[in-house]
Each structure stands twice: as C-alpha cells, then as structure tokens.
Amino acid sequence: MADEWGERMPRSVSLLQTIAVSVGITIGSGIFRVPATVAAQLPAPGAILLCWVLGGIIALCGALTVAELAAALPRSGGIFAYLLEGYGPLPAFLFGWTELIVIRAAALGAIATIFAEYLGYFVPLTATEVRETAALAIAIVGVINYVGVQRAATVLSVSTAAKYAVLLALGLLAFTASNAHGALLTPAWPAGAQPWLLASALIPVMWTYDGWADATAVAGEIRNPQRNLPLALIAGALAVMLVYLVVNVGFLFALAPAEMAQSKLIAATVAARIPLLGGIGAALVAAAVIVSAFSSLHASMLTGSRIFFAMADRGLFFRVAARVSARFNTPSVAIGLASVLGVIYVLQNDFAQLADRFILGIWPFYALTVAAVFILRRRRPTLARPYRVWGYPLVPAIFLLASAFMVLNALFTDPRNTGVTFAIILAGVPVFWLRRRATRGAPSSSVAV
C-alpha cells in the first residue's frame, strides 16, 4: 500500500540516521588531501580559511533551499523527484541517466578503491588485489543495504559517527603539535595575489562539500519527513562545515601554508607531529580514511539505489527496478543494479580519473533543483510547505550564482572534459524519446510487487 505521497516502503529512518546519511556521504577522502591543494593556491592562512567558509556557506545555501522541496515533496529519489515536479520527465530522466551512466557507478568505484588502497597500509595488496578488494567492498555494502534499510542505516550511523569523531579529534589535537607554525590569520591575503585565486581554490573545496543534498534520495523511507528532512539537511551541512573548519584551523596552526602545500598526505604529516599519538600517527590516519571511505561508500549505495528505484517507480526506467523485496522492504533490484555497476567500474583502469572528470555533471542539476523553488512557488502556490527557505530569495540566488560560476569555470579551464561530460548528459535525450515511443500507452508508474 502506498502512503499519502505514493511511497511503498516503510518510513523507518530516524532524524539522526538521516543526518548520518548526509554527513556520511559528504565527508569522504577529500578533506584528507584538498587542504594541501588549497594551500598551494592560496599561500596565506586568512585566505585559506575564507575559502573554506565560503564553500560551507554555498553548501548551506543549497541545503536551506532544497529543504523546502524535501518537506513539500518527500519522495524517493530526491533531486529526481523535484526535477520531475518542477520541469517534467525529460530533465528528471537526464539526471537519472547521468547518475546511472557515470556519476553513481564512478563514485562507488572511486570510494571503494580509496578504501582498498588504505587497507593496504595494514594488509599489503597488489594493484590487482586492490581492485578486487574494492569490488568486494561494494558487494558487501550492497548486501547490507539489501537486508533492510534499518540495518543499513545503523551501520552507516556508527561508521559516520566514528569518522566524524576521529576527524574532529585530529583537528583539535593539531593544536598540540610540536614545532607548530602557530600563525592562523596572518598574513590574511598573499602579497600581490589576484582575487581570482580565491575563485580557483573554491573549486576543490566545493568537491569536498558535495553530497549535501543526497539524503533526500531516501526521503520515501524517512519517518516524519516534513519535519526531519529539512532538519537533517540543514544540520548535516552545518556539521560538515564545523568539522572542516576545525580541521583546517588545526592544520594551519600545526603547519605553515608552504608546508601544507608540499604535503600531499597532509593529515599524516600533522598526525606525525602530535606528541600524544607517538608513532601511531600514520596508522591512525590510514584507519580514519578507511572508516571514512566505508561510510561514504555505504551512504552512496543507500542513496544511489533509491534514485534508480524512483526512476522506475515513476515510469522512466525499466519497471523491474521498482521491485520492493517482500522480505526486507528494500528496493532489491535497484540495489543490485548499483552494486553491479560499481563493481564493473572498479575493475576498469582509470575509473578514478573518470570520477574526477565527470563530477561536474551533477552541478547543472543542482542549479535546476534550486531554481525549482522559484518555479513551484509560482506554479503551485497552494502546495503545503511545512518549511520555507530562510532568506528567500537571496539564499537560493547565492547558490545559483555559485553553480553558474562552477560550470563556467569548468568550461573555460577544462573545455574538453567539460564538453564530454555535457555530451554524455545530452546523449540521454534520444534515449528518453526512444524509450517513450517504446512504452507509449504503458502505465506511468509501476505497481507494488
């Protein structure tokens, strides 16, 4: 039996578990390497911290805006559902197509490979064994997700709490580092530096904040969604911003910007200088990355499979993908599909480069989703909105400007790969029309199974 919003799976995911999804998928491996990248572009403490604050504000603006859609339309698929409601089936299909063909599988593959590579710190693995271990990790996470959303959410909550605590502790313990640099805000800006340096450094920072909207994909299984979804999105964005700032302030206290820029494994460098950790700093960082990657992998499987389920449930994908397990009440076929795609990607060479190259593909859909708030307020003024965007229309406008900057910057700095990304997205248009012709006359949504 479908509920009042048309969802067929039990609403059993709590507020804290939803926050864990949001935080778990956002905090991945990026925070362990991006601070060095930013320091190389902005060799001044004040400018580095400003960049991380701006990134957090942009992500928070996105979360504050999407929270209105999440409360009004608590449907499985999240962004897919909002695009479908705001623009119709084609943009929604293109989002699902992009997730299916590139983004989700590449993300699962990239995260699983990071997990396996750092596992190699404790158990030596060859290059082939790294790929095999990564594939096994995807399969295990798929099984955990299949046997019930509560089991999946519990595992995710524990792993997310562990990685958040370790990351926060690392940032705080950095203030006890030996031979610390100690200067946090001076100089505030590099002498003779141009303002566009800040814009360039903001790009990798935004990658580390990516995932702020992914918890909406599980909206069809969240308890009291009109209250819990907005709270989870906003709390998740704030929690991530807090720990990122603590970590970067700690790193800047322990290391000079020049040292940060030269340290590719910056977290390990800082950990090695913390007396309390003795000689286990490197092992601690490796363990932290393993836990962080596992949590992100788990959250990515949980959310990605719901996008495929929602596509099928709304008649825009093969109907079998909308199957709900009678025993576990989970989207069994969609989870299997996400798992198989992830394993295929992880066993291919250079997939990690693909993940980095095509991550931009999500940003046009973020912009369309935020813009849908304006569209639906005009088109459906009577739609129940338990939460309305704080700071409307300024808050969504800030996010839209940031999204336009991200896309335009990519077009100018990397036109070839950006062009390929948009070509893949647009390749979904003929697929959409061919499928529509093939299924003309069929029901628009699947039945419960």
Secondary structure, DSSP 8 states (H G I E B T S, - for coil): ---TTS--S---B-HHHHHHHHHHHHSSSGGGTHHHHHHHH--SHHHHHHHHHHHHHHHHHHHHHHHHHHHH---TTTHHHHHHHHH-HHHHHHHHHHIIIIIHHHHHHHHHHHHHHHHTTTS---HHHHHHHHHHHHHHHHHHHHT-HHHHHHHHHHHHHHHHHHHHHHHHHGGG-TT----SSSSSS-TT--THHHHHHHHHHHHHHTTTTGGGGGGGGBSSHHHHHHHHHHHHHHHHHHHHHHHHHHHHHHS-HHHHHH-TTHHHHHHHT-GGGTT-HHHHHHHHHHHHHHHHHHHHHHHHHHHHHHHHHTTSS-GGGG---TTT-S-HHHHHHHHHHHHHHHTSTTHHHHHHHHGGGGHHHHHHHHHHHHHHHHH-TTS--SS--TTTTHHHHHHHHHHHHHHHHHHHH-HHHHHHHHHHHHTHHHHHHHHHHHTTTS-SS----
